[in-house]
Amino acid sequence: MTPAPPNPPQPPGRSRTPTPRRPVTPVPRPLPPRPDRWVDRAIRLLTRTRAEWSAIAAVPMTPDTIYRTFVLPMAALGPIAGTIGTIVSGGERSTLAGTYTLSPVSAVAAGAFDYAFNLGAIWVLALLIDRLAPAFQAHQGRVDALKVAAFGATPYWVGGLLAIVPKLAPVGLLVGAYSLRLYALGLGQLMRAPGERVLSYTLAVGAACLVLVLIASAVLLLVTG
């Protein structure tokens, strides 16, 4: 039997049997958390109000966050729609103070005033909610009060979209009255108002909202008149 020939010598520095390389699987990097879109939050506040108030109560926020991520875009809906509707209709504008005619320049100025007033009114309303809390045995907290004022105004701002047809602007205010339900739930969950005090607390907040709307309509009429 002929012996097997010896293996050929291997070059120095190399192993006899090369080890196959395993493919390196890249580890996916976690995506940064996506900021909550204001449109999604507005829809949830209108369709799943209780659950969304609970989510809002559980998330730490600052006044800057509330304004930047929700109030700034939402407060612009009505003024933009009203400005477009006034210009397209030939200058017609309807408010609680009556119906009148504006020039295109005045319509833009009125829209800018509405927007600025909306931003300031939310801050004033939050202060009132916080100050009124002890009278209704509720919890005091500036940020919680601002959450209630800002997110509770969602129906009012959505109703403002109807101002794109000037004659429907008063109907938009009726749609905005649904904010009272959001305020009632928000005052109960965030301000921790006792159940027997929620209704009276909500009516007080609603009265403050009505006064602010009337002031805005009257001042706008004076400024543009």
C-alpha positions as CSV (number, residue, x, y, z in Angstrom):
1,M,0.0,0.0,0.0
2,T,1.5,3.3,-1.1
3,P,1.7,5.9,1.7
4,A,-0.2,9.2,1.2
5,P,2.0,12.1,0.2
6,P,2.7,14.6,2.9
7,N,0.7,17.8,3.0
8,P,2.5,20.7,1.2
9,P,4.2,23.1,3.6
10,Q,2.1,26.2,4.6
11,P,3.5,29.7,4.2
12,P,4.6,31.1,7.6
13,G,2.0,33.1,9.4
14,R,-1.0,31.4,7.9
15,S,-3.1,28.7,9.5
16,R,-3.7,25.4,7.8
17,T,-7.5,25.8,7.7
18,P,-8.7,29.4,7.4
19,T,-11.6,30.3,9.7
20,P,-14.6,31.7,7.7
21,R,-15.7,35.1,8.7
22,R,-19.2,35.5,10.1
23,P,-21.3,38.3,8.6
24,V,-21.6,41.2,11.0
25,T,-25.2,42.1,11.6
26,P,-25.5,45.9,12.2
27,V,-27.3,46.7,15.4
28,P,-30.1,49.2,14.7
29,R,-30.0,52.4,16.6
30,P,-33.1,53.3,18.5
31,L,-35.0,56.1,16.8
32,P,-35.5,59.2,18.9
33,P,-39.0,59.6,20.3
34,R,-41.3,61.3,17.8
35,P,-42.8,64.4,19.2
36,D,-46.6,64.3,19.6
37,R,-48.2,66.1,16.7
38,W,-50.7,68.8,17.7
39,V,-53.2,67.6,15.1
40,D,-53.2,64.1,16.6
41,R,-53.6,65.5,20.1
42,A,-56.5,67.7,19.0
43,I,-58.2,64.7,17.4
44,R,-57.8,62.6,20.5
45,L,-59.1,65.4,22.8
46,L,-62.2,65.5,20.7
47,T,-62.7,61.7,20.3
48,R,-61.1,60.1,23.4
49,T,-61.3,63.0,25.8
50,R,-61.0,61.2,29.1
51,A,-58.1,59.0,28.0
52,E,-56.3,62.0,26.5
53,W,-56.7,64.1,29.7
54,S,-55.1,61.2,31.6
55,A,-52.2,61.1,29.2
56,I,-51.7,64.8,29.5
57,A,-51.8,64.7,33.2
58,A,-49.1,62.0,33.3
59,V,-46.6,63.8,31.0
60,P,-44.4,66.5,32.5
61,M,-44.7,69.7,30.6
62,T,-43.5,73.3,30.8
63,P,-45.3,76.4,29.7
64,D,-42.9,76.7,26.8
65,T,-43.7,73.1,25.7
66,I,-47.4,73.7,25.9
67,Y,-47.3,76.8,23.8
68,R,-44.7,75.6,21.3
69,T,-46.2,72.2,20.6
70,F,-49.9,73.0,20.8
71,V,-51.1,76.6,21.5
72,L,-49.1,78.3,18.8
73,P,-50.5,76.2,15.9
74,M,-54.0,75.7,17.3
75,A,-54.5,79.4,18.1
76,A,-53.8,80.2,14.5
77,L,-56.6,78.2,13.0
78,G,-59.4,80.6,13.5
79,P,-57.4,83.8,12.6
80,I,-56.1,82.3,9.4
81,A,-59.6,81.0,8.4
82,G,-61.2,84.3,9.3
83,T,-58.6,86.3,7.3
84,I,-59.0,84.1,4.2
85,G,-62.8,84.1,4.5
86,T,-63.0,87.9,4.9
87,I,-60.8,88.6,1.9
88,V,-62.5,86.0,-0.4
89,S,-66.0,87.2,0.5
90,G,-65.2,90.8,-0.4
91,G,-64.6,92.0,3.2
92,E,-67.5,90.5,5.1
93,R,-66.7,89.6,8.7
94,S,-69.1,88.3,11.4
95,T,-68.5,88.2,15.1
96,L,-70.6,88.3,18.3
97,A,-70.4,92.1,18.0
98,G,-72.1,92.0,14.6
99,T,-71.3,91.8,10.9
100,Y,-69.2,94.5,9.2
101,T,-66.9,95.0,6.2
102,L,-63.1,95.1,6.2
103,S,-60.5,96.0,3.6
104,P,-57.9,93.3,2.8
105,V,-55.3,95.2,4.9
106,S,-57.7,95.5,7.8
107,A,-58.6,91.8,7.5
108,V,-54.9,90.8,7.8
109,A,-54.6,93.2,10.8
110,A,-57.7,91.7,12.4
111,G,-56.3,88.2,11.9
112,A,-53.0,89.2,13.6
113,F,-54.9,90.7,16.5
114,D,-57.0,87.6,16.9
115,Y,-53.9,85.4,17.0
116,A,-52.2,87.6,19.6
117,F,-55.3,87.8,21.7
118,N,-55.7,84.0,21.6
119,L,-52.2,83.5,22.9
120,G,-52.6,86.0,25.7
121,A,-56.1,84.9,26.6
122,I,-54.9,81.3,27.3
123,W,-52.4,82.7,29.7
124,V,-55.0,84.9,31.5
125,L,-57.4,82.0,31.6
126,A,-54.8,79.7,33.2
127,L,-54.1,82.3,35.9
128,L,-57.8,82.5,36.6
129,I,-58.1,78.7,36.8
130,D,-55.2,78.6,39.2
131,R,-56.5,81.5,41.4
132,L,-60.0,80.1,41.5
133,A,-58.9,76.6,42.6
134,P,-59.1,77.1,46.4
135,A,-62.6,78.4,46.1
136,F,-63.6,75.0,44.7
137,Q,-61.4,72.9,46.9
138,A,-59.2,72.1,43.9
139,H,-55.4,71.7,43.6
140,Q,-53.4,74.8,42.7
141,G,-50.7,74.5,40.0
142,R,-49.7,76.9,37.3
143,V,-48.7,74.3,34.8
144,D,-51.7,72.1,35.4
145,A,-53.9,75.2,35.0
146,L,-52.2,76.1,31.8
147,K,-52.8,72.5,30.5
148,V,-56.5,72.8,31.2
149,A,-56.7,76.3,29.6
150,A,-54.8,75.3,26.5
151,F,-56.0,71.8,25.7
152,G,-59.5,72.5,26.9
153,A,-59.9,75.2,24.2
154,T,-59.5,72.7,21.4
155,P,-63.2,72.8,20.3
156,Y,-63.1,76.6,20.3
157,W,-60.1,76.7,18.0
158,V,-61.4,74.0,15.7
159,G,-64.8,75.8,15.5
160,G,-62.8,78.9,14.4
161,L,-62.2,77.1,11.1
162,L,-65.8,77.8,10.1
163,A,-64.9,81.5,9.8
164,I,-63.6,80.7,6.3
165,V,-67.3,81.2,5.4
166,P,-68.0,84.5,7.3
167,K,-71.7,83.7,7.9
168,L,-70.7,80.5,9.7
169,A,-68.4,82.2,12.1
170,P,-71.1,82.4,14.8
171,V,-71.8,78.7,14.4
172,G,-68.1,78.1,15.1
173,L,-68.6,79.8,18.4
174,L,-71.4,77.3,19.2
175,V,-69.0,74.5,18.3
176,G,-66.6,76.1,20.7
177,A,-69.1,75.7,23.5
178,Y,-68.1,72.1,23.6
179,S,-65.0,73.3,25.3
180,L,-67.0,73.3,28.5
181,R,-67.1,69.5,28.5
182,L,-63.3,69.4,28.1
183,Y,-62.8,71.9,30.8
184,A,-65.1,69.9,33.2
185,L,-63.0,66.8,32.7
186,G,-59.7,68.6,32.8
187,L,-60.6,70.4,36.0
188,G,-61.6,67.1,37.6
189,Q,-58.4,65.2,36.5
190,L,-55.7,67.8,36.5
191,M,-56.9,70.3,39.1
192,R,-58.4,67.5,41.2
193,A,-61.6,69.3,41.9
194,P,-64.0,67.3,44.0
195,G,-66.9,65.8,42.0
196,E,-69.5,68.0,43.6
197,R,-67.5,71.1,42.8
198,V,-66.6,70.4,39.2
199,L,-69.8,71.8,37.7
200,S,-69.6,75.2,39.5
201,Y,-65.8,75.4,38.8
202,T,-66.6,74.7,35.1
203,L,-69.3,77.4,35.0
204,A,-66.9,79.9,36.5
205,V,-64.3,79.1,33.9
206,G,-66.9,79.2,31.1
207,A,-68.0,82.6,32.3
208,A,-64.4,83.8,32.1
209,C,-64.1,82.4,28.6
210,L,-67.2,84.2,27.5
211,V,-66.0,87.5,28.9
212,L,-62.7,87.1,27.1
213,V,-64.5,86.4,23.8
214,L,-66.7,89.4,24.2
215,I,-63.7,91.6,25.0
216,A,-61.9,90.4,21.9
217,S,-64.9,91.1,19.7
218,A,-65.5,94.5,21.1
219,V,-61.8,95.6,20.9
220,L,-61.5,94.2,17.3
221,L,-64.6,96.2,16.3
222,L,-63.0,99.3,17.7
223,V,-59.6,98.7,16.1
224,T,-60.9,97.9,12.7
225,G,-63.8,100.3,12.7
